[in-house]
């Protein structure tokens, strides 16, 4: 699978993964998994809401 990201997006993902202590590819995989299973949460003014809620 190929995924095109801007340099800035990749850098932000790598930074977040470093903060979480995991490889950035694992972070991307986790985000995709959460999205397809409906467990990805969106931030709305500091509150976290379930997708589709």
PDBQT receptor file of N, H, CA, C and O in Angstrom, charges set to zero:
ATOM      1  N   UNK A   1       0.846  -1.171   0.000  1.00  0.00    +0.000 N 
ATOM      2  CA  UNK A   1       0.000   0.000   0.000  1.00  0.00    +0.000 C 
ATOM      3  C   UNK A   1       0.892   1.236   0.000  1.00  0.00    +0.000 C 
ATOM      4  O   UNK A   1       1.879   1.308   0.733  1.00  0.00    +0.000 OA
ATOM      5  N   UNK A   2       0.534   2.192  -0.823  1.00  0.00    +0.000 N 
ATOM      6  H   UNK A   2      -0.268   2.133  -1.418  1.00  0.00    +0.000 HD
ATOM      7  CA  UNK A   2       1.225   3.480  -0.830  1.00  0.00    +0.000 C 
ATOM      8  C   UNK A   2       0.293   4.540  -0.265  1.00  0.00    +0.000 C 
ATOM      9  O   UNK A   2      -0.915   4.504  -0.500  1.00  0.00    +0.000 OA
ATOM     10  N   UNK A   3       0.845   5.461   0.461  1.00  0.00    +0.000 N 
ATOM     11  H   UNK A   3       1.826   5.490   0.652  1.00  0.00    +0.000 HD
ATOM     12  CA  UNK A   3       0.067   6.539   1.057  1.00  0.00    +0.000 C 
ATOM     13  C   UNK A   3       0.845   7.823   0.842  1.00  0.00    +0.000 C 
ATOM     14  O   UNK A   3       2.011   7.922   1.225  1.00  0.00    +0.000 OA
ATOM     15  N   UNK A   4       0.207   8.799   0.235  1.00  0.00    +0.000 N 
ATOM     16  H   UNK A   4      -0.740   8.719  -0.076  1.00  0.00    +0.000 HD
ATOM     17  CA  UNK A   4       0.870  10.074  -0.002  1.00  0.00    +0.000 C 
ATOM     18  C   UNK A   4       0.489  11.071   1.082  1.00  0.00    +0.000 C 
ATOM     19  O   UNK A   4      -0.686  11.347   1.321  1.00  0.00    +0.000 OA
ATOM     20  N   UNK A   5       1.512  11.596   1.724  1.00  0.00    +0.000 N 
ATOM     21  H   UNK A   5       2.467  11.372   1.530  1.00  0.00    +0.000 HD
ATOM     22  CA  UNK A   5       1.336  12.596   2.771  1.00  0.00    +0.000 C 
ATOM     23  C   UNK A   5       2.261  13.764   2.469  1.00  0.00    +0.000 C 
ATOM     24  O   UNK A   5       3.315  13.591   1.857  1.00  0.00    +0.000 OA
ATOM     25  N   UNK A   6       1.867  14.938   2.896  1.00  0.00    +0.000 N 
ATOM     26  H   UNK A   6       1.010  15.078   3.393  1.00  0.00    +0.000 HD
ATOM     27  CA  UNK A   6       2.781  16.069   2.762  1.00  0.00    +0.000 C 
ATOM     28  C   UNK A   6       3.930  15.884   3.752  1.00  0.00    +0.000 C 
ATOM     29  O   UNK A   6       3.816  15.129   4.718  1.00  0.00    +0.000 OA
ATOM     30  N   UNK A   7       5.010  16.566   3.502  1.00  0.00    +0.000 N 
ATOM     31  H   UNK A   7       5.102  17.179   2.717  1.00  0.00    +0.000 HD
ATOM     32  CA  UNK A   7       6.162  16.497   4.416  1.00  0.00    +0.000 C 
ATOM     33  C   UNK A   7       5.769  16.942   5.814  1.00  0.00    +0.000 C 
ATOM     34  O   UNK A   7       6.214  16.365   6.807  1.00  0.00    +0.000 OA
ATOM     35  N   UNK A   8       4.936  17.970   5.888  1.00  0.00    +0.000 N 
ATOM     36  H   UNK A   8       4.575  18.438   5.082  1.00  0.00    +0.000 HD
ATOM     37  CA  UNK A   8       4.499  18.484   7.192  1.00  0.00    +0.000 C 
ATOM     38  C   UNK A   8       3.645  17.443   7.929  1.00  0.00    +0.000 C 
ATOM     39  O   UNK A   8       3.808  17.250   9.133  1.00  0.00    +0.000 OA
ATOM     40  N   UNK A   9       2.740  16.778   7.211  1.00  0.00    +0.000 N 
ATOM     41  H   UNK A   9       2.607  16.935   6.232  1.00  0.00    +0.000 HD
ATOM     42  CA  UNK A   9       1.909  15.752   7.844  1.00  0.00    +0.000 C 
ATOM     43  C   UNK A   9       2.757  14.597   8.350  1.00  0.00    +0.000 C 
ATOM     44  O   UNK A   9       2.562  14.121   9.468  1.00  0.00    +0.000 OA
ATOM     45  N   UNK A  10       3.701  14.146   7.527  1.00  0.00    +0.000 N 
ATOM     46  H   UNK A  10       3.860  14.533   6.618  1.00  0.00    +0.000 HD
ATOM     47  CA  UNK A  10       4.570  13.052   7.943  1.00  0.00    +0.000 C 
ATOM     48  C   UNK A  10       5.388  13.448   9.164  1.00  0.00    +0.000 C 
ATOM     49  O   UNK A  10       5.545  12.653  10.091  1.00  0.00    +0.000 OA
ATOM     50  N   UNK A  11       5.901  14.650   9.169  1.00  0.00    +0.000 N 
ATOM     51  H   UNK A  11       5.773  15.295   8.416  1.00  0.00    +0.000 HD
ATOM     52  CA  UNK A  11       6.672  15.123  10.311  1.00  0.00    +0.000 C 
ATOM     53  C   UNK A  11       5.823  15.159  11.578  1.00  0.00    +0.000 C 
ATOM     54  O   UNK A  11       6.280  14.755  12.647  1.00  0.00    +0.000 OA
ATOM     55  N   UNK A  12       4.577  15.648  11.457  1.00  0.00    +0.000 N 
ATOM     56  H   UNK A  12       4.206  15.976  10.588  1.00  0.00    +0.000 HD
ATOM     57  CA  UNK A  12       3.678  15.692  12.616  1.00  0.00    +0.000 C 
ATOM     58  C   UNK A  12       3.362  14.282  13.121  1.00  0.00    +0.000 C 
ATOM     59  O   UNK A  12       3.306  14.054  14.329  1.00  0.00    +0.000 OA
ATOM     60  N   UNK A  13       3.155  13.341  12.201  1.00  0.00    +0.000 N 
ATOM     61  H   UNK A  13       3.201  13.527  11.219  1.00  0.00    +0.000 HD
ATOM     62  CA  UNK A  13       2.866  11.959  12.587  1.00  0.00    +0.000 C 
ATOM     63  C   UNK A  13       4.080  11.348  13.281  1.00  0.00    +0.000 C 
ATOM     64  O   UNK A  13       3.943  10.667  14.297  1.00  0.00    +0.000 OA
ATOM     65  N   UNK A  14       5.260  11.592  12.735  1.00  0.00    +0.000 N 
ATOM     66  H   UNK A  14       5.372  12.146  11.910  1.00  0.00    +0.000 HD
ATOM     67  CA  UNK A  14       6.468  11.061  13.343  1.00  0.00    +0.000 C 
ATOM     68  C   UNK A  14       6.685  11.638  14.743  1.00  0.00    +0.000 C 
ATOM     69  O   UNK A  14       7.107  10.925  15.653  1.00  0.00    +0.000 OA
ATOM     70  N   UNK A  15       6.400  12.915  14.909  1.00  0.00    +0.000 N 
ATOM     71  H   UNK A  15       6.057  13.495  14.169  1.00  0.00    +0.000 HD
ATOM     72  CA  UNK A  15       6.520  13.549  16.225  1.00  0.00    +0.000 C 
ATOM     73  C   UNK A  15       5.549  12.928  17.209  1.00  0.00    +0.000 C 
ATOM     74  O   UNK A  15       5.920  12.608  18.338  1.00  0.00    +0.000 OA
ATOM     75  N   UNK A  16       4.301  12.756  16.781  1.00  0.00    +0.000 N 
ATOM     76  H   UNK A  16       4.000  13.016  15.864  1.00  0.00    +0.000 HD
ATOM     77  CA  UNK A  16       3.285  12.159  17.663  1.00  0.00    +0.000 C 
ATOM     78  C   UNK A  16       3.663  10.724  18.037  1.00  0.00    +0.000 C 
ATOM     79  O   UNK A  16       3.523  10.322  19.192  1.00  0.00    +0.000 OA
ATOM     80  N   UNK A  17       4.142   9.958  17.059  1.00  0.00    +0.000 N 
ATOM     81  H   UNK A  17       4.256  10.285  16.121  1.00  0.00    +0.000 HD
ATOM     82  CA  UNK A  17       4.553   8.583  17.327  1.00  0.00    +0.000 C 
ATOM     83  C   UNK A  17       5.706   8.537  18.324  1.00  0.00    +0.000 C 
ATOM     84  O   UNK A  17       5.735   7.687  19.213  1.00  0.00    +0.000 OA
ATOM     85  N   UNK A  18       6.650   9.451  18.170  1.00  0.00    +0.000 N 
ATOM     86  H   UNK A  18       6.627  10.142  17.448  1.00  0.00    +0.000 HD
ATOM     87  CA  UNK A  18       7.769   9.529  19.108  1.00  0.00    +0.000 C 
ATOM     88  C   UNK A  18       7.267   9.811  20.520  1.00  0.00    +0.000 C 
ATOM     89  O   UNK A  18       7.756   9.222  21.484  1.00  0.00    +0.000 OA
ATOM     90  N   UNK A  19       6.292  10.712  20.644  1.00  0.00    +0.000 N 
ATOM     91  H   UNK A  19       5.895  11.191  19.861  1.00  0.00    +0.000 HD
ATOM     92  CA  UNK A  19       5.700  11.023  21.947  1.00  0.00    +0.000 C 
ATOM     93  C   UNK A  19       5.018   9.795  22.547  1.00  0.00    +0.000 C 
ATOM     94  O   UNK A  19       5.042   9.589  23.760  1.00  0.00    +0.000 OA
ATOM     95  N   UNK A  20       4.412   8.986  21.681  1.00  0.00    +0.000 N 
ATOM     96  H   UNK A  20       4.392   9.153  20.696  1.00  0.00    +0.000 HD
ATOM     97  CA  UNK A  20       3.704   7.779  22.136  1.00  0.00    +0.000 C 
ATOM     98  C   UNK A  20       4.650   6.601  22.326  1.00  0.00    +0.000 C 
ATOM     99  O   UNK A  20       4.274   5.594  22.926  1.00  0.00    +0.000 OA
ATOM    100  N   UNK A  21       5.878   6.720  21.820  1.00  0.00    +0.000 N 
ATOM    101  H   UNK A  21       6.184   7.538  21.333  1.00  0.00    +0.000 HD
ATOM    102  CA  UNK A  21       6.855   5.650  21.970  1.00  0.00    +0.000 C 
ATOM    103  C   UNK A  21       6.630   4.479  21.035  1.00  0.00    +0.000 C 
ATOM    104  O   UNK A  21       6.977   3.343  21.359  1.00  0.00    +0.000 OA
ATOM    105  N   UNK A  22       6.039   4.757  19.854  1.00  0.00    +0.000 N 
ATOM    106  H   UNK A  22       5.757   5.680  19.590  1.00  0.00    +0.000 HD
ATOM    107  CA  UNK A  22       5.774   3.697  18.885  1.00  0.00    +0.000 C 
ATOM    108  C   UNK A  22       6.274   4.136  17.513  1.00  0.00    +0.000 C 
ATOM    109  O   UNK A  22       6.431   5.332  17.267  1.00  0.00    +0.000 OA
ATOM    110  N   UNK A  23       6.526   3.176  16.611  1.00  0.00    +0.000 N 
ATOM    111  H   UNK A  23       6.398   2.204  16.811  1.00  0.00    +0.000 HD
ATOM    112  CA  UNK A  23       6.920   3.548  15.250  1.00  0.00    +0.000 C 
ATOM    113  C   UNK A  23       5.783   4.300  14.541  1.00  0.00    +0.000 C 
ATOM    114  O   UNK A  23       4.610   4.027  14.792  1.00  0.00    +0.000 OA
ATOM    115  N   UNK A  24       6.125   5.232  13.671  1.00  0.00    +0.000 N 
ATOM    116  H   UNK A  24       7.079   5.455  13.468  1.00  0.00    +0.000 HD
ATOM    117  CA  UNK A  24       5.087   6.023  13.023  1.00  0.00    +0.000 C 
ATOM    118  C   UNK A  24       4.185   5.173  12.133  1.00  0.00    +0.000 C 
ATOM    119  O   UNK A  24       3.006   5.488  11.973  1.00  0.00    +0.000 OA
ATOM    120  N   UNK A  25       4.730   4.084  11.543  1.00  0.00    +0.000 N 
ATOM    121  H   UNK A  25       5.688   3.828  11.673  1.00  0.00    +0.000 HD
ATOM    122  CA  UNK A  25       3.889   3.212  10.723  1.00  0.00    +0.000 C 
ATOM    123  C   UNK A  25       2.812   2.543  11.580  1.00  0.00    +0.000 C 
ATOM    124  O   UNK A  25       1.683   2.346  11.129  1.00  0.00    +0.000 OA
ATOM    125  N   UNK A  26       3.168   2.200  12.806  1.00  0.00    +0.000 N 
ATOM    126  H   UNK A  26       4.085   2.360  13.172  1.00  0.00    +0.000 HD
ATOM    127  CA  UNK A  26       2.202   1.597  13.736  1.00  0.00    +0.000 C 
ATOM    128  C   UNK A  26       1.117   2.600  14.100  1.00  0.00    +0.000 C 
ATOM    129  O   UNK A  26      -0.056   2.238  14.198  1.00  0.00    +0.000 OA
ATOM    130  N   UNK A  27       1.497   3.849  14.298  1.00  0.00    +0.000 N 
ATOM    131  H   UNK A  27       2.450   4.143  14.218  1.00  0.00    +0.000 HD
ATOM    132  CA  UNK A  27       0.508   4.887  14.597  1.00  0.00    +0.000 C 
ATOM    133  C   UNK A  27      -0.474   5.054  13.444  1.00  0.00    +0.000 C 
ATOM    134  O   UNK A  27      -1.684   5.129  13.660  1.00  0.00    +0.000 OA
ATOM    135  N   UNK A  28       0.046   5.113  12.220  1.00  0.00    +0.000 N 
ATOM    136  H   UNK A  28       1.029   5.052  12.045  1.00  0.00    +0.000 HD
ATOM    137  CA  UNK A  28      -0.828   5.247  11.051  1.00  0.00    +0.000 C 
ATOM    138  C   UNK A  28      -1.779   4.055  10.963  1.00  0.00    +0.000 C 
ATOM    139  O   UNK A  28      -2.973   4.228  10.719  1.00  0.00    +0.000 OA
ATOM    140  N   UNK A  29      -1.255   2.854  11.159  1.00  0.00    +0.000 N 
ATOM    141  H   UNK A  29      -0.285   2.713  11.357  1.00  0.00    +0.000 HD
ATOM    142  CA  UNK A  29      -2.081   1.648  11.105  1.00  0.00    +0.000 C 
ATOM    143  C   UNK A  29      -3.176   1.690  12.173  1.00  0.00    +0.000 C 
ATOM    144  O   UNK A  29      -4.314   1.295  11.917  1.00  0.00    +0.000 OA
ATOM    145  N   UNK A  30      -2.831   2.166  13.357  1.00  0.00    +0.000 N 
ATOM    146  H   UNK A  30      -1.907   2.487  13.564  1.00  0.00    +0.000 HD
ATOM    147  CA  UNK A  30      -3.804   2.268  14.443  1.00  0.00    +0.000 C 
ATOM    148  C   UNK A  30      -4.919   3.249  14.107  1.00  0.00    +0.000 C 
ATOM    149  O   UNK A  30      -6.088   2.974  14.376  1.00  0.00    +0.000 OA
ATOM    150  N   UNK A  31      -4.569   4.383  13.524  1.00  0.00    +0.000 N 
ATOM    151  H   UNK A  31      -3.619   4.606  13.305  1.00  0.00    +0.000 HD
ATOM    152  CA  UNK A  31      -5.571   5.381  13.141  1.00  0.00    +0.000 C 
ATOM    153  C   UNK A  31      -6.510   4.813  12.080  1.00  0.00    +0.000 C 
ATOM    154  O   UNK A  31      -7.725   4.989  12.163  1.00  0.00    +0.000 OA
ATOM    155  N   UNK A  32      -5.950   4.138  11.090  1.00  0.00    +0.000 N 
ATOM    156  H   UNK A  32      -4.962   3.995  11.022  1.00  0.00    +0.000 HD
ATOM    157  CA  UNK A  32      -6.778   3.534  10.036  1.00  0.00    +0.000 C 
ATOM    158  C   UNK A  32      -7.701   2.477  10.644  1.00  0.00    +0.000 C 
ATOM    159  O   UNK A  32      -8.889   2.432  10.325  1.00  0.00    +0.000 OA
ATOM    160  N   UNK A  33      -7.162   1.635  11.512  1.00  0.00    +0.000 N 
ATOM    161  H   UNK A  33      -6.197   1.672  11.771  1.00  0.00    +0.000 HD
ATOM    162  CA  UNK A  33      -7.980   0.599  12.153  1.00  0.00    +0.000 C 
ATOM    163  C   UNK A  33      -9.142   1.208  12.949  1.00  0.00    +0.000 C 
ATOM    164  O   UNK A  33     -10.280   0.750  12.855  1.00  0.00    +0.000 OA
ATOM    165  N   UNK A  34      -8.837   2.241  13.728  1.00  0.00    +0.000 N 
ATOM    166  H   UNK A  34      -7.912   2.614  13.805  1.00  0.00    +0.000 HD
ATOM    167  CA  UNK A  34      -9.894   2.895  14.507  1.00  0.00    +0.000 C 
ATOM    168  C   UNK A  34     -10.949   3.512  13.601  1.00  0.00    +0.000 C 
ATOM    169  O   UNK A  34     -12.137   3.479  13.924  1.00  0.00    +0.000 OA
ATOM    170  N   UNK A  35     -10.531   4.073  12.471  1.00  0.00    +0.000 N 
ATOM    171  H   UNK A  35      -9.566   4.100  12.209  1.00  0.00    +0.000 HD
ATOM    172  CA  UNK A  35     -11.480   4.672  11.540  1.00  0.00    +0.000 C 
ATOM    173  C   UNK A  35     -12.422   3.616  10.965  1.00  0.00    +0.000 C 
ATOM    174  O   UNK A  35     -13.639   3.806  10.965  1.00  0.00    +0.000 OA
ATOM    175  N   UNK A  36     -11.871   2.510  10.477  1.00  0.00    +0.000 N 
ATOM    176  H   UNK A  36     -10.882   2.356  10.477  1.00  0.00    +0.000 HD
ATOM    177  CA  UNK A  36     -12.727   1.507   9.827  1.00  0.00    +0.000 C 
ATOM    178  C   UNK A  36     -13.605   0.762  10.813  1.00  0.00    +0.000 C 
ATOM    179  O   UNK A  36     -14.629   0.202  10.422  1.00  0.00    +0.000 OA
ATOM    180  N   UNK A  37     -13.227   0.741  12.085  1.00  0.00    +0.000 N 
ATOM    181  H   UNK A  37     -12.395   1.196  12.403  1.00  0.00    +0.000 HD
ATOM    182  CA  UNK A  37     -14.063   0.079  13.088  1.00  0.00    +0.000 C 
ATOM    183  C   UNK A  37     -15.004   1.053  13.796  1.00  0.00    +0.000 C 
ATOM    184  O   UNK A  37     -15.743   0.661  14.699  1.00  0.00    +0.000 OA
ATOM    185  N   UNK A  38     -14.973   2.321  13.385  1.00  0.00    +0.000 N 
ATOM    186  H   UNK A  38     -14.372   2.639  12.651  1.00  0.00    +0.000 HD
ATOM    187  CA  UNK A  38     -15.878   3.310  13.961  1.00  0.00    +0.000 C 
ATOM    188  C   UNK A  38     -15.473   3.791  15.338  1.00  0.00    +0.000 C 
ATOM    189  O   UNK A  38     -16.293   4.367  16.054  1.00  0.00    +0.000 OA
ATOM    190  N   UNK A  39     -14.225   3.568  15.726  1.00  0.00    +0.000 N 
ATOM    191  H   UNK A  39     -13.559   3.100  15.145  1.00  0.00    +0.000 HD
ATOM    192  CA  UNK A  39     -13.780   3.967  17.061  1.00  0.00    +0.000 C 
ATOM    193  C   UNK A  39     -12.887   5.196  17.057  1.00  0.00    +0.000 C 
ATOM    194  O   UNK A  39     -12.340   5.565  18.096  1.00  0.00    +0.000 OA
ATOM    195  N   UNK A  40     -12.732   5.835  15.904  1.00  0.00    +0.000 N 
ATOM    196  H   UNK A  40     -13.177   5.535  15.060  1.00  0.00    +0.000 HD
ATOM    197  CA  UNK A  40     -11.935   7.058  15.831  1.00  0.00    +0.000 C 
ATOM    198  C   UNK A  40     -12.756   8.198  16.418  1.00  0.00    +0.000 C 
ATOM    199  O   UNK A  40     -13.915   8.387  16.050  1.00  0.00    +0.000 OA
ATOM    200  N   UNK A  41     -12.161   8.950  17.323  1.00  0.00    +0.000 N 
ATOM    201  H   UNK A  41     -11.219   8.797  17.622  1.00  0.00    +0.000 HD
ATOM    202  CA  UNK A  41     -12.876  10.059  17.955  1.00  0.00    +0.000 C 
ATOM    203  C   UNK A  41     -12.403  11.371  17.364  1.00  0.00    +0.000 C 
ATOM    204  O   UNK A  41     -11.235  11.519  17.004  1.00  0.00    +0.000 OA
ATOM    205  N   UNK A  42     -13.322  12.324  17.268  1.00  0.00    +0.000 N 
ATOM    206  H   UNK A  42     -14.270  12.203  17.561  1.00  0.00    +0.000 HD
ATOM    207  CA  UNK A  42     -13.009  13.663  16.781  1.00  0.00    +0.000 C 
ATOM    208  C   UNK A  42     -13.001  14.612  17.960  1.00  0.00    +0.000 C 
ATOM    209  O   UNK A  42     -13.772  14.455  18.907  1.00  0.00    +0.000 OA
ATOM    210  N   UNK A  43     -12.129  15.592  17.895  1.00  0.00    +0.000 N 
ATOM    211  H   UNK A  43     -11.502  15.720  17.127  1.00  0.00    +0.000 HD
ATOM    212  CA  UNK A  43     -12.095  16.607  18.949  1.00  0.00    +0.000 C 
ATOM    213  C   UNK A  43     -12.973  17.773  18.530  1.00  0.00    +0.000 C 
ATOM    214  O   UNK A  43     -12.886  18.252  17.399  1.00  0.00    +0.000 OA
ATOM    215  N   UNK A  44     -13.815  18.226  19.444  1.00  0.00    +0.000 N 
ATOM    216  H   UNK A  44     -13.885  17.837  20.362  1.00  0.00    +0.000 HD
ATOM    217  CA  UNK A  44     -14.696  19.353  19.189  1.00  0.00    +0.000 C 
ATOM    218  C   UNK A  44     -14.592  20.288  20.384  1.00  0.00    +0.000 C 
ATOM    219  O   UNK A  44     -15.166  20.017  21.439  1.00  0.00    +0.000 OA
ATOM    220  N   UNK A  45     -13.870  21.373  20.226  1.00  0.00    +0.000 N 
ATOM    221  H   UNK A  45     -13.403  21.593  19.369  1.00  0.00    +0.000 HD
ATOM    222  CA  UNK A  45     -13.626  22.347  21.299  1.00  0.00    +0.000 C 
ATOM    223  C   UNK A  45     -13.175  21.678  22.594  1.00  0.00    +0.000 C 
ATOM    224  O   UNK A  45     -13.664  21.998  23.677  1.00  0.00    +0.000 OA
ATOM    225  N   UNK A  46     -12.235  20.743  22.462  1.00  0.00    +0.000 N 
ATOM    226  H   UNK A  46     -11.839  20.482  21.582  1.00  0.00    +0.000 HD
ATOM    227  CA  UNK A  46     -11.688  20.095  23.638  1.00  0.00    +0.000 C 
ATOM    228  C   UNK A  46     -12.438  18.856  24.073  1.00  0.00    +0.000 C 
ATOM    229  O   UNK A  46     -11.897  18.059  24.840  1.00  0.00    +0.000 OA
ATOM    230  N   UNK A  47     -13.657  18.662  23.615  1.00  0.00    +0.000 N 
ATOM    231  H   UNK A  47     -14.097  19.309  22.992  1.00  0.00    +0.000 HD
ATOM    232  CA  UNK A  47     -14.417  17.468  23.970  1.00  0.00    +0.000 C 
ATOM    233  C   UNK A  47     -14.169  16.395  22.926  1.00  0.00    +0.000 C 
ATOM    234  O   UNK A  47     -13.942  16.705  21.757  1.00  0.00    +0.000 OA
ATOM    235  N   UNK A  48     -14.210  15.141  23.337  1.00  0.00    +0.000 N 
ATOM    236  H   UNK A  48     -14.395  14.889  24.287  1.00  0.00    +0.000 HD
ATOM    237  CA  UNK A  48     -14.081  14.049  22.392  1.00  0.00    +0.000 C 
ATOM    238  C   UNK A  48     -15.456  13.441  22.181  1.00  0.00    +0.000 C 
ATOM    239  O   UNK A  48     -16.161  13.099  23.130  1.00  0.00    +0.000 OA
ATOM    240  N   UNK A  49     -15.820  13.315  20.907  1.00  0.00    +0.000 N 
ATOM    241  H   UNK A  49     -15.248  13.593  20.136  1.00  0.00    +0.000 HD
ATOM    242  CA  UNK A  49     -17.116  12.764  20.550  1.00  0.00    +0.000 C 
ATOM    243  C   UNK A  49     -16.910  11.548  19.670  1.00  0.00    +0.000 C 
ATOM    244  O   UNK A  49     -15.981  11.521  18.863  1.00  0.00    +0.000 OA
ATOM    245  N   UNK A  50     -17.752  10.547  19.809  1.00  0.00    +0.000 N 
ATOM    246  H   UNK A  50     -18.507  10.568  20.465  1.00  0.00    +0.000 HD
ATOM    247  CA  UNK A  50     -17.689   9.390  18.925  1.00  0.00    +0.000 C 
ATOM    248  C   UNK A  50     -18.101   9.822  17.530  1.00  0.00    +0.000 C 
ATOM    249  O   UNK A  50     -18.991  10.657  17.373  1.00  0.00    +0.000 OA
ATOM    250  N   UNK A  51     -17.451   9.251  16.506  1.00  0.00    +0.000 N 
ATOM    251  H   UNK A  51     -16.727   8.573  16.634  1.00  0.00    +0.000 HD
ATOM    252  CA  UNK A  51     -17.828   9.554  15.131  1.00  0.00    +0.000 C 
ATOM    253  C   UNK A  51     -19.290   9.178  14.936  1.00  0.00    +0.000 C 
ATOM    254  O   UNK A  51     -19.742   8.138  15.415  1.00  0.00    +0.000 OA
ATOM    255  N   UNK A  52     -20.012  10.016  14.240  1.00  0.00    +0.000 N 
ATOM    256  H   UNK A  52     -19.645  10.861  13.851  1.00  0.00    +0.000 HD
ATOM    257  CA  UNK A  52     -21.398   9.744  13.919  1.00  0.00    +0.000 C 
ATOM    258  C   UNK A  52     -22.347  10.020  15.063  1.00  0.00    +0.000 C 
ATOM    259  O   UNK A  52     -23.557   9.849  14.917  1.00  0.00    +0.000 OA
ATOM    260  N   UNK A  53     -21.826  10.441  16.192  1.00  0.00    +0.000 N 
ATOM    261  H   UNK A  53     -20.843  10.581  16.311  1.00  0.00    +0.000 HD
ATOM    262  CA  UNK A  53     -22.710  10.718  17.353  1.00  0.00    +0.000 C 
ATOM    263  C   UNK A  53     -23.298  12.116  17.232  1.00  0.00    +0.000 C 
ATOM    264  O   UNK A  53     -24.063  12.541  18.099  1.00  0.00    +0.000 OA
TER     265      UNK A  53
